Amino acid sequence: MTPKIAIVGRPNVGKSTLFNRLTGTRAALVSDLPGLTRDRKEGEAELGGHPIKIIDTAGLEVAAKGSIADRMRQQTEAAISLADLVLFVIDARDGVTATDETFARTVRASGRPVVLIANKCEGRSSDEGFYEAFKLGLGEPVAISAEHGLGLGDLERDALAALGLKPKPRQKRRDDDGTETDDEADDRPERPLRVAIVGRPNAGKSTLVNSLIGEDRMITGPEPGLTRDSVASDIVWQDRTIRLFDTAGLRRKAKVTELAEKLSTSDTLRAIRFAEVVVLLLDAERGLEHQDLSIGDLVAQEGRALVIALNKWDLIEEKQKALKVLFDKIAVGLAQVPGVAVIPVSAASEKGLDKLLRAIVKASEIWNRRVPTPALNRWLEEALARHAPPAPSGRRLKIRYVTQPSTRPPTFVAFCSRPDVVPQSYQKYLTNSLREAFDLPGVPIRLNLRGGDNPFAPKRRRG
């Protein structure tokens, strides 16, 4: 029998957008207007090679008995009772509301397996709401953006596990030469790897993109500011599709005056926010300047993987000296992403491009890396033994448990006593230890402290 998955949650959290994303259709109406979905809608989908039925439901609301909203809620509860799995969706930008808590209890009481989804996680404004989701008692949330297709691989993994299913290998197909291939479905990326090329004006961004795609698609020249908007181009490198976004040069805010340049700057910032890897292109003759560090800091704040490309390298005579100066500046100015790859290239003469693409793919892999929970807690035990937590006001802090709720970037939550008094220096120690133990160079790491015991440990019964 085909498993059924019900998507539930309060109005306007993105249920219909997720329904459309999973079914690959536009069957469900999507709008900022809450309450647009009133009836149950079913669609066909495929997860890991398994056919699945997806049920879109009306938003859950507390309502007077007999009202339209009450009847909509009854329809949703009926969908839950028919489902083999419930996807409980919250809006991470809004955080956990009283309505979320009320209906989380309803879902728990149903006895159905649940995957908790924190939707709209494409920006920093969603961070606090994502971590609030732990208190719903529905397990670790999955961070996604249904609108932009982010996090769907993690959602598929957790949904299949909750249903007790494993991804199926791809069916064998016969090629033109008569040979058969049966590549695993997981070996093929769901979508192109999105890479934004950013930097100051006239660093050579458009020339680099032209060299990578093998044609003069972007206008280039000595005049700064030729590129006005983000332009996407796809390339295939070692069977991997990479979508490159050439962007307008970023200058200091004080120098951005014309309306067109302001719009170009906004478009570049948007490209950074929706990229997976950002290549910060430097002019080797000018070295690393303050504006470059500001751009790198912005990339780290947005949680993107970072690669630094050093353009016009063929024009540098004292290469070792130039590299030493550069690495010293990076160590101080971009200390939040130690180990970032620095790749010398010459966009004009097409040198160093394979090394750059290899570094981009590796940065993406690190950005998507997931560390098993048992390994994390073995690391925590060793880290605490090497350097015990401080004792503010004479009371020793206790860090009891750590887990990784999401990737992109690697994000960890440690549950401890009095998280608000843990010194920044100790948090930095833990973050650096995590990075070293699990080989996570060149990407931001988010370590968040939350109060309480291990939320997944068995609860003690009171006698």
Secondary structure, DSSP 8 states (H G I E B T S, - for coil): ---EEEEE-STTSSHHHHHHHHHTS--S---SSTT---S-EEEEEEETTEEEEEEE--------TTSHHHHHHHHHHHHHHH-SEEEEEEETTT---HHHHHHHHHHHHHT--EEEEEE--SSGGGHHHHHHGGGGSS-S-EE-BTTTTBSHHHHHHHHHHHHT----B---EE-TTS-EE--BGGGS-SS-EEEEEE-STTSSHHHHHHHHHTS--S---SSTT---S-EEEEEEETTEEEEEEE------GGG--SHHHHHHHHHHHHHHHT-SEEEEEEETTT---HHHHHHHHHHHHTT-EEEEEEESGGG-SSHHHHHHHHHHHHHHHTTTSTT-EEEE-BTTTTBSHHHHHHHHHHHHHHHT----HHHHHHHHHHHHHHS----GGG----EEEEEEEETTTTEEEEEES-GGGS-HHHHHHHHHHHHHHTT-TTS--EEEEEESS-TTS------
